[in-house]
Amino acid sequence: LASTKICGDVVGLSGLTGLDHMDLGSTNVVGDVGDLAGLTFLDSLDLSLTNVSGDAATLNGLPVLDSLDLRFTNVRGDIRDLSRLTSLYSLDLSFTQVSGDVRSLGGLTSLGLLVLSFTEVHGDVGGLANLTSLRLLDL
């Protein structure tokens, strides 16, 4: 449904518990990312360029999530709350209100793509030295 004129609140999708891929990027959806926390089979979630908001920490219970794209949303929270998403390969939080110490992501050794530009994330980049799978790093 990406790049369509689809609109509505994401809470309407919270019952799709068997869903493993959700791409609503560049749509007119709104709502709180926490409403998707029960979609525990999600391995890919793209809400980029939408009017979604809420605390990123509410997504830390998605055990198989390997791709998370929340760029250009109103999502906020501390980046350390995402450190439990150990399956993540791709994480783009650019142009969000996410903050915290980048070193908290040092244990996400599966990360191949990490984009945190235009956020409030700070800290010593040396804390990312364990991320040997990284192919793209944009801070």
N, C-alpha and C positions, 0 to 999 in steps of 0.2 A: 504493500500500500504506500510505499515511499513516494514522495514527490507527487502526491495527489491532493485533491481538495477535501479529503476525509477530515472530519472534525468530530468533536465529542470528548468526553472525559474517559481517561484510561481505566477508570474503575469499572466501566462496562465490559472490559476484557479480563477482569480478575478471575472470572470463573473458568477460563480456558486453561485449566490446570495441566493438560497434556501437551501444551504448546512448547516447542523447543526453539523456535526462531521468531522474533518479532522485530520487524523493521517498519517503523512509523516515522522515520526521518523526513523532514521537510513537509510535514503535514500540519494541520491546524488542531491537533489534539491538545488537550489540557489535562490537568490533574496532578496528583501526587505520585511520585515514583513508588512510594510505599504501598500503593494499591496493587502493585505487581509483585510484591514480595512472596506471595503464595505460589507463583509460577515456578516451582522448584525444578522443572525439567528444562527451563530456558538455558540454551547454550550461547545464544546471541540476542542482544538487546540493543536496538538503535532507536533512540528518541531524539537524535540531534535535530537542531533547528525547529524545535517545537516549543510550546508554552508550558511544558511540564516543569514542575518544581518539587520541592521536598528535600528531605535529608538523604544523602547517598548511603548512609549507614543502613537504611532499611533494605538495601539490596544485598547485604552481606550474608544472607541466608540462601543465596542461589548457588548451590554447590557445584554445578557443572558449567557455570557461566564462563565462556572463554573469550567473549567479545562484548565490550561495553562501550557504547558511544553516546555520550551525553553532552557533546559540545553545543555551545550556543543555547543552553537551557538555563533555567533559574534554579538548578540544583545546587545545594549547599552541603556543608558538613566537613568533617575532618577526614582527610585522606587515610588515616590509619584505620578507619572503620572498614575500608575496603581490603585491608591486608589479609583477611580471611578468605578472599576469593582466589584460592591457590591455583585454580585452573585457568585463570586469565592469561590469554595470549595478547589481546589487543585492548588497550585502555585509552580512550580519548575523553578528557574532561576539560578541554580548552574552552575558554570563554564561559566558565561557570564560576560559582561563588565558593568552590571547594578550597579549603585551606589545610594547613598542617605541615608536618615535616616529611619531606620526600624520602627520608631514610626509612620510614615505616613501610615502604614498598619493597625494601631490600630482600624480603623473603619470597617475593613473587617470581621465582626463578623461571617460570614458563613464559614470562612477558617477552614478546618480540617487537611490540609497538607500544610506546608510551608517549602520550602527548598531554602536557600540562601547561601549555603556554596560556598566558592571560588568566591565571588563577592566582590565588593567594598562597600557593604552596611555596615553602621555603626549605632551607637546610643545605647540608653538605652533599654535593653530588657523589662524593666518594661512597656514600651509603648505598649507591646503586651498583657497586662493583661486582656483586654476585649475580647480576642479571646478564649472564653470558649469552643468553639467547636473543638479546635485543638486536633488532635490525634497524629500528627507527626510534630515535630519541629526540623529542622536541620539548624543551623546557623554556 
